[in-house]
Amino acid sequence: MAKIFYHFVLVFFLVVEIYCGAGSEEKKEAEDNKMAFETKDVAYPVRYANFQRNSQVPVEMKSKWNPVWFKKYSDINIEYSFIPFNVLVKDNLIGVRYDAEMLLFDTGGNLVYQMPLSGSAGVVLGKTAMAYLVLTHQVNYRDYEFNLIENIGTLPKLDEWSVEILMRPTLDDILAVVQFWGGPEYEPRKYYIYKLLPNKRDVAWFHEFDGVANHALLTNDEKNIVLVKQNEVILFDTDEGKNIGSFKIDFDDKIDPDVPSIASLDKNDNLVIIADRMVEEKNKKYLALYNLDGKELWSFPMNDPRLDQPPVCDNDGRIYIIDGLRLICVKEGEIDWSVVLK
């Protein structure tokens, strides 16, 4: 049997960050605590955790480019091949995430760090620090010299039978959505939404719900969590955890939690989602855009979309998706350009 080796080609963007200091030490420390994991100026953060997060690129993507470098796994002394879950880019650091590890490269293609991860872990590459879950499900914060800043401990309800589908870290509080998949005794599935106060070893608020949350996203101002549950979108405010509204989306009544779908929020907090829609008694994948008032702005049929990583959104309303063997750029519901991937 022929062996298949997966190659990854990483294209990076340089982002210039400007930081203005605060007027007092107390104010500066408070801002530093909040800004350590800020991702708005990070080139491709897969914002706030793993492969079901907002994916925003604050630069324009081109339909033509030249590869800078590529690596085989054998080039970095990895003796097995794997399909990457996602790619994160922060200045001159590129993270390639797979099942239980993240490989960190510099922009010259040199492997600089390997991070063992929990299989349920999200990774956040922030402005001055990174956050991730280790094999014991504890949250670690490190700087970009890879020094440990803090071990936060375990997140509530997160263990080997659950998965974190959203984590927004700061040094003061953590927003999280955790999905429990049933455990060894096949208990009912549940999901949990909460704000953790690690310094006080307490929660500001906590909710438990039956069923499956397909996706959990955070608006750009961090004031609302956008939860996709089957064909319903539910909004929670992050300050007090209140349910502030909901609406239906035009997909199958029950988006199968075991059949992948992907979602993002664009720069204007519109929901970008790819899922099954029944067309002529057959399921077909559609890309659709909804505002958070529940209005569908447009939809677009897909052939064979890759569902490893969420739709990429730039600053000008364009959305980038791999469909079959093509990278397509969609704007206002129509193809702006497409290119064959080699």
C-alpha positions as CSV (number, residue, x, y, z in Angstrom):
1,M,0.0,0.0,0.0
2,A,1.3,3.4,-0.9
3,K,2.2,5.7,1.9
4,I,0.7,9.1,1.9
5,F,2.7,12.0,3.3
6,Y,1.0,15.2,4.1
7,H,2.9,18.4,3.4
8,F,2.0,21.8,4.6
9,V,2.8,25.1,3.0
10,L,2.6,28.1,5.3
11,V,2.2,31.6,3.9
12,F,2.9,34.2,6.5
13,F,2.0,37.9,6.9
14,L,4.0,40.5,8.8
15,V,1.9,42.6,11.1
16,V,3.1,45.8,12.7
17,E,1.8,46.3,16.1
18,I,1.7,49.6,17.9
19,Y,1.2,49.7,21.6
20,C,0.6,52.8,23.7
21,G,1.5,52.7,27.4
22,A,-0.9,53.7,30.1
23,G,-0.4,56.7,32.3
24,S,0.0,54.9,35.6
25,E,1.6,51.6,36.7
26,E,-1.8,50.4,38.0
27,K,-3.6,51.2,34.8
28,K,-0.7,49.8,32.7
29,E,-0.9,46.5,34.7
30,A,-4.6,46.3,34.2
31,E,-4.3,46.9,30.5
32,D,-1.5,44.4,30.2
33,N,-3.6,41.8,31.9
34,K,-6.4,42.4,29.4
35,M,-4.2,42.8,26.3
36,A,-1.8,39.9,26.8
37,F,-4.1,37.7,24.7
38,E,-5.5,40.3,22.4
39,T,-5.7,38.9,18.9
40,K,-7.1,41.7,16.7
41,D,-3.7,42.6,15.2
42,V,-2.5,39.0,15.0
43,A,-2.3,37.9,11.4
44,Y,-4.2,34.6,11.6
45,P,-5.1,33.8,15.1
46,V,-8.0,31.4,14.7
47,R,-9.4,33.6,17.3
48,Y,-10.0,32.3,20.8
49,A,-9.1,28.7,20.6
50,N,-9.2,25.7,18.4
51,F,-10.8,25.0,15.0
52,Q,-14.2,26.4,15.6
53,R,-13.3,30.0,16.1
54,N,-13.4,33.3,14.3
55,S,-10.7,33.3,11.7
56,Q,-9.9,36.9,10.7
57,V,-7.0,38.1,8.6
58,P,-6.3,41.8,9.0
59,V,-4.5,42.0,5.7
60,E,-5.6,41.5,2.1
61,M,-5.1,38.0,0.6
62,K,-4.0,37.7,-3.0
63,S,-5.0,35.2,-5.6
64,K,-1.4,34.7,-6.6
65,W,1.6,34.1,-4.4
66,N,5.0,32.4,-4.3
67,P,5.7,29.8,-1.6
68,V,8.4,30.9,0.8
69,W,9.2,27.4,2.1
70,F,7.6,24.1,2.8
71,K,8.4,21.2,5.1
72,K,8.0,17.4,5.1
73,Y,7.5,15.9,8.5
74,S,10.7,13.9,8.0
75,D,12.6,17.2,7.7
76,I,11.8,18.0,11.4
77,N,12.4,14.5,12.7
78,I,8.8,13.5,13.0
79,E,8.5,9.9,11.9
80,Y,4.7,9.8,11.3
81,S,2.4,12.0,9.2
82,F,-0.8,13.7,10.3
83,I,-3.3,16.2,9.0
84,P,-3.0,19.6,10.7
85,F,-6.1,20.8,12.6
86,N,-5.3,24.4,12.0
87,V,-2.6,27.0,11.5
88,L,-2.0,30.2,13.6
89,V,0.3,33.1,12.6
90,K,1.6,35.7,15.1
91,D,4.3,38.1,13.8
92,N,7.3,35.9,13.1
93,L,5.8,32.8,14.7
94,I,3.8,30.1,12.9
95,G,1.9,27.4,14.8
96,V,0.8,24.2,13.2
97,R,-1.7,22.3,15.4
98,Y,-2.5,18.6,15.3
99,D,-4.0,16.1,17.7
100,A,-1.8,16.3,20.8
101,E,0.8,18.9,19.9
102,M,1.5,22.2,18.3
103,L,4.7,22.8,16.2
104,L,5.9,26.4,16.3
105,F,8.1,27.6,13.5
106,D,9.9,30.9,12.8
107,T,9.3,32.6,9.4
108,G,12.4,30.9,8.0
109,G,10.8,27.5,8.5
110,N,12.9,26.5,11.6
111,L,11.2,24.5,14.3
112,V,11.6,26.6,17.5
113,Y,9.2,24.9,20.0
114,Q,6.9,21.9,20.4
115,M,4.0,22.2,22.8
116,P,2.3,19.0,24.1
117,L,-1.4,19.6,24.2
118,S,-4.6,18.1,25.6
119,G,-6.6,16.6,22.7
120,S,-9.5,18.9,23.6
121,A,-7.3,21.9,23.7
122,G,-7.6,25.2,22.0
123,V,-4.5,27.4,21.5
124,V,-4.6,31.2,21.6
125,L,-1.6,33.2,20.2
126,G,-2.1,36.6,21.7
127,K,-0.3,39.9,21.6
128,T,2.3,39.2,24.2
129,A,1.4,35.7,25.5
130,M,0.0,32.4,24.4
131,A,-2.6,30.2,26.2
132,Y,-3.2,26.5,25.8
133,L,-4.2,23.3,27.6
134,V,-1.6,20.7,28.6
135,L,-2.2,16.9,28.7
136,T,-3.6,17.2,32.3
137,H,-6.3,19.7,31.0
138,Q,-4.7,22.6,32.9
139,V,-4.4,26.0,31.3
140,N,-0.9,27.3,30.8
141,Y,0.1,30.8,29.9
142,R,3.6,31.4,28.3
143,D,5.4,34.3,26.8
144,Y,7.1,34.2,23.5
145,E,10.4,33.3,25.0
146,F,8.4,30.2,26.1
147,N,8.7,31.0,29.8
148,L,5.8,29.9,31.9
149,I,3.8,32.9,33.1
150,E,1.1,31.1,35.1
151,N,-0.6,27.7,35.5
152,I,-4.3,28.6,35.8
153,G,-5.3,25.0,36.7
154,T,-8.2,23.0,35.2
155,L,-11.3,24.6,33.7
156,P,-14.6,23.6,35.2
157,K,-16.2,20.5,33.5
158,L,-13.3,20.0,31.2
159,D,-11.9,16.5,31.3
160,E,-11.1,13.5,29.0
161,W,-14.8,13.2,28.1
162,S,-15.4,16.8,27.1
163,V,-14.0,19.4,24.7
164,E,-13.4,23.1,24.9
165,I,-15.2,24.8,22.0
166,L,-14.4,28.4,23.2
167,M,-11.7,29.8,25.5
168,R,-11.1,33.6,25.7
169,P,-8.2,34.0,28.3
170,T,-7.0,37.0,30.2
171,L,-5.0,37.1,33.4
172,D,-8.1,38.2,35.2
173,D,-10.9,36.0,33.8
174,I,-11.6,33.3,31.3
175,L,-14.7,32.9,29.1
176,A,-15.3,29.3,28.1
177,V,-17.8,27.0,26.5
178,V,-17.2,23.3,27.2
179,Q,-19.1,20.4,25.5
180,F,-19.5,17.1,27.4
181,W,-19.8,14.2,25.0
182,G,-21.4,11.6,27.3
183,G,-18.5,9.8,29.0
184,P,-17.9,6.1,29.4
185,E,-21.4,5.5,30.7
186,Y,-23.1,7.3,27.8
187,E,-24.7,9.9,30.0
188,P,-26.8,12.7,28.3
189,R,-24.7,15.2,26.4
190,K,-24.5,18.7,28.0
191,Y,-22.6,21.9,27.4
192,Y,-21.5,24.6,29.9
193,I,-21.0,28.3,29.4
194,Y,-19.2,30.3,32.1
195,K,-16.8,33.1,33.1
196,L,-14.1,31.9,35.4
197,L,-12.2,34.1,37.9
198,P,-9.0,32.2,38.4
199,N,-7.5,34.6,40.9
200,K,-10.5,34.2,43.2
201,R,-10.9,30.5,42.3
202,D,-14.6,31.2,41.6
203,V,-17.0,31.8,38.7
204,A,-18.7,35.1,37.9
205,W,-21.5,33.1,36.3
206,F,-22.2,29.6,35.1
207,H,-24.8,27.9,32.9
208,E,-25.5,24.2,32.1
209,F,-27.6,23.1,29.1
210,D,-28.7,19.8,27.7
211,G,-27.6,18.8,24.2
212,V,-24.8,19.8,21.9
213,A,-23.4,23.2,21.1
214,N,-22.1,23.0,17.5
215,H,-20.2,26.3,17.7
216,A,-19.4,29.1,20.1
217,L,-18.1,32.4,18.9
218,L,-17.2,35.7,20.5
219,T,-18.1,39.1,19.0
220,N,-15.3,41.5,18.2
221,D,-16.1,43.7,21.2
222,E,-16.1,40.6,23.4
223,K,-19.5,41.6,24.8
224,N,-21.5,38.6,23.4
225,I,-21.1,34.9,22.9
226,V,-22.8,33.6,19.7
227,L,-23.8,30.0,20.2
228,V,-24.9,27.8,17.3
229,K,-27.1,24.9,18.4
230,Q,-28.4,22.9,15.5
231,N,-30.4,25.4,13.5
232,E,-30.7,28.0,16.3
233,V,-28.4,30.8,17.2
234,I,-28.4,31.9,20.8
235,L,-26.8,35.1,22.1
236,F,-25.4,35.6,25.7
237,D,-23.9,38.7,27.1
238,T,-20.4,38.1,28.6
239,D,-20.8,40.5,31.6
240,E,-23.6,38.7,33.4
241,G,-24.1,35.6,31.2
242,K,-27.7,36.6,30.3
243,N,-29.5,35.2,27.3
244,I,-30.2,38.3,25.2
245,G,-31.9,36.7,22.1
246,S,-32.0,34.0,19.6
247,F,-33.0,33.3,16.0
248,K,-33.3,30.4,13.5
249,I,-31.0,29.8,10.5
250,D,-32.1,28.1,7.3
251,F,-30.3,24.8,7.7
252,D,-31.5,21.3,8.6
253,D,-33.6,21.3,11.7
254,K,-30.8,19.3,13.4
255,I,-27.3,20.0,12.3
256,D,-25.8,16.6,13.1
257,P,-23.1,17.2,15.8
258,D,-21.2,14.3,14.4
259,V,-21.2,15.7,10.9
260,P,-18.7,18.7,10.6
261,S,-19.9,22.2,10.0
262,I,-17.8,25.3,10.4
263,A,-18.5,28.9,11.4
264,S,-16.9,32.3,12.0
265,L,-17.8,35.9,12.7
266,D,-16.6,38.5,10.2
267,K,-15.4,42.0,11.1
268,N,-19.0,43.2,11.4
269,D,-20.0,40.3,13.6
270,N,-22.0,38.7,10.8
271,L,-22.2,34.9,11.2
272,V,-20.5,33.0,8.5
273,I,-21.5,29.3,8.4
274,I,-21.1,26.2,6.2
275,A,-23.6,23.4,7.0
276,D,-26.0,21.0,5.3
277,R,-29.2,22.4,3.6
278,M,-31.8,20.1,2.1
279,V,-32.1,20.8,-1.6
280,E,-34.3,18.6,-3.8
281,E,-34.4,15.9,-1.1
282,K,-30.6,15.8,-0.9
283,N,-28.2,17.4,1.6
284,K,-25.9,20.0,0.1
285,K,-23.3,22.1,1.8
286,Y,-24.0,25.9,1.7
287,L,-22.0,28.9,2.8
288,A,-24.3,31.5,4.3
289,L,-24.0,34.9,5.9
290,Y,-26.4,36.1,8.7
291,N,-26.4,39.3,10.7
292,L,-27.1,38.9,14.4
293,D,-30.7,40.1,14.0
294,G,-31.3,36.8,12.2
295,K,-31.4,38.1,8.6
296,E,-29.8,36.0,5.9
297,L,-27.7,38.4,3.8
298,W,-26.8,35.8,1.2
299,S,-26.0,32.1,0.6
300,F,-23.7,30.2,-1.7
301,P,-23.7,26.5,-2.7
302,M,-20.5,24.6,-2.2
303,N,-19.2,21.4,-3.8
304,D,-16.7,19.8,-1.4
305,P,-15.6,22.4,1.2
306,R,-12.8,21.6,3.6
307,L,-14.1,21.7,7.2
308,D,-10.8,21.5,9.1
309,Q,-10.7,25.3,9.8
310,P,-13.4,28.0,9.8
311,P,-14.1,30.4,7.0
312,V,-11.4,33.1,6.8
313,C,-12.7,36.7,6.8
314,D,-10.7,39.7,5.8
315,N,-11.3,43.4,6.6
316,D,-13.2,44.1,3.3
317,G,-16.0,41.5,3.5
318,R,-14.3,38.8,1.6
319,I,-14.5,35.2,2.8
320,Y,-11.9,32.5,1.8
321,I,-12.7,28.8,1.6
322,I,-11.0,25.7,0.3
323,D,-13.7,24.0,-1.9
324,G,-12.4,20.7,-3.4
325,L,-9.0,21.5,-4.9
326,R,-9.6,25.3,-5.2
327,L,-9.2,28.2,-2.9
328,I,-12.1,30.5,-3.5
329,C,-12.7,34.1,-2.5
330,V,-16.4,34.9,-2.0
331,K,-17.7,38.5,-1.7
332,E,-21.4,39.4,-1.3
333,G,-22.4,35.9,-2.2
334,E,-20.4,35.5,-5.4
335,I,-17.0,34.2,-6.4
336,D,-14.5,37.1,-6.5
337,W,-11.7,34.8,-7.6
338,S,-10.5,31.3,-7.3
339,V,-7.2,29.4,-7.8
340,V,-6.3,25.8,-8.1
341,L,-4.2,24.5,-5.2
342,K,-1.1,22.4,-6.0
